[in-house]
Amino acid sequence: MTSPVKNQVYTAEILGYSSEGLGIARIHGQVVFVHDAIRGEVCDILIMKVGKSAAFGKAVAWHTVSPHRREPDCPYYRRCGGCAYRHMDYAEELWAKGQRVQDALTRLGGSHVQVEEILGASQPLHYRNKSQYPVSPDGKVGFYRARTHCVTDLTACLIQKPQADAAAGALRTYLAEYRVPGYDEKTGTGLVRHLYVRTNASGQSLLCVVVNGEALPHEDALISALRRAVPDAVGVVLGVNTRRDNVILGDRYRTLWGRDTLTDTLCGHTFRLSIPSFYQVNRDQAQVLYRRAVDYAGLTGTELVLDLYCGAGTITLTMADRAKKVIGAEIVSAAVENARENAAANGMENAEFFCGDAGDIASKLAAEKLHPDVICVDPPRKGLAPEVIDAMAQMGPQRIVYVSCDPATLGRDVKLLEQKGYRLTRATAVDLFPGTAHVETVALLSRETNPPTAGTTKGACGTSE
């Protein structure tokens, strides 16, 4: 059977969605990822690219239009790569995200467990409390186009806080007025790389300008411009990043004005956050996420809990409310310092924190014969390293609560943990990122009564549709 041909138009039905929010069709037996398409629609699809295993196209005409289709509410939608679902209503977006999690657990994780629900956001606009604006060599301040590092210059974003957009506007004006060059990834030249903005629930902001150097020209003018644009700013920080890679933040900071931390409240606790500290970008939905994680942990007040990848201690202190003792581990030293300060500020005497790689700390604790009742993990997008999984299994907790920002790596790790004697028993999807293709999941894995013996591999569960 022949593959679809580039620049040809085919008629096909949209069957579902990719992990990036693209529609999926099948043409001549090949998967075609389709821009601007919705499940159930029958479209004329122009083929734009043909690869070995899949093709890419865009819908150019519709024979059947989904009732979930809407006009995008953002003028930058098809030029900016931040959002994926602004051409459909929120109900369809939630279906797509819930199905993505289910597919990952079934097909990659080999599990029969059904996702209990997807918990949507009550406020899908202006929810991001952390904004990161890349700066182009010619002074654009905005967001990358999809699958590129070309910056789309924009003045307002529907998912960022107004304070962040105002700070971006002030930086854009400063760059033009003083002819300060933006960073060029190709040559490693230029000065300003990113603008980073944290905003708390009361509207206060902490601003950081990340530079390829040690200082900025006319720093006082920049400080004044940012303070005028964001009157409730608590501090302006300079971040130094001279690395030749795509890591946003550097490893050194200098406070230009005010404070270098921002305070926010979450799940009844007060948290002090530095620039590099991990903190969920959607505060309201993070509380939903953490409440479900605590529910899955099944805490009664007698348990020892180990929280790996703990950041500034948000999940750790939430667990500490219902546990006998919690231990948090995090590789970012500034975040660990914040976590310790946060525990003290909230009067939590049953929380202890260690700084180091999650795998190293987990292995060390396993060697010390630590046996927590519950282990909670909230790893980065790449998921758990093999040594972390090995160490967790050695410690033998009754329950593992896995908070995931990537369904694919969650599915992979569910299968690996099953081989260590832990079976997935519950899962809930939580939408912390309305409009975008990202979704969080809380999964509960419970230790089996008769786990596989050491050195053996247990067969995967059958799949279900």
Secondary structure as GFF3:
##gff-version 3
##sequence-region A 1 465
A	DSSP	beta_strand	9	13	.	.	.	ID=ss1
A	DSSP	beta_strand	16	17	.	.	.	ID=ss2
A	DSSP	beta_strand	23	27	.	.	.	ID=ss3
A	DSSP	beta_strand	30	35	.	.	.	ID=ss4
A	DSSP	beta_strand	42	50	.	.	.	ID=ss5
A	DSSP	beta_strand	54	64	.	.	.	ID=ss6
A	DSSP	alpha_helix	90	103	.	.	.	ID=ss7
A	DSSP	pi_helix	104	108	.	.	.	ID=ss8
A	DSSP	beta_strand	118	119	.	.	.	ID=ss9
A	DSSP	beta_strand	130	134	.	.	.	ID=ss10
A	DSSP	beta_strand	142	144	.	.	.	ID=ss11
A	DSSP	beta_strand	151	153	.	.	.	ID=ss12
A	DSSP	alpha_helix	162	177	.	.	.	ID=ss13
A	DSSP	beta_strand	192	199	.	.	.	ID=ss14
A	DSSP	beta_strand	205	211	.	.	.	ID=ss15
A	DSSP	alpha_helix	219	229	.	.	.	ID=ss16
A	DSSP	beta_strand	233	240	.	.	.	ID=ss17
A	DSSP	beta_strand	252	258	.	.	.	ID=ss18
A	DSSP	beta_strand	261	266	.	.	.	ID=ss19
A	DSSP	beta_strand	269	274	.	.	.	ID=ss20
A	DSSP	alpha_helix	283	297	.	.	.	ID=ss21
A	DSSP	beta_strand	304	308	.	.	.	ID=ss22
A	DSSP	alpha_helix	314	320	.	.	.	ID=ss23
A	DSSP	beta_strand	325	330	.	.	.	ID=ss24
A	DSSP	alpha_helix	333	345	.	.	.	ID=ss25
A	DSSP	beta_strand	351	355	.	.	.	ID=ss26
A	DSSP	alpha_helix	358	367	.	.	.	ID=ss27
A	DSSP	beta_strand	374	377	.	.	.	ID=ss28
A	DSSP	alpha_helix	386	395	.	.	.	ID=ss29
A	DSSP	beta_strand	399	404	.	.	.	ID=ss30
A	DSSP	alpha_helix	407	418	.	.	.	ID=ss31
A	DSSP	beta_strand	422	430	.	.	.	ID=ss32
A	DSSP	beta_strand	440	447	.	.	.	ID=ss33
###
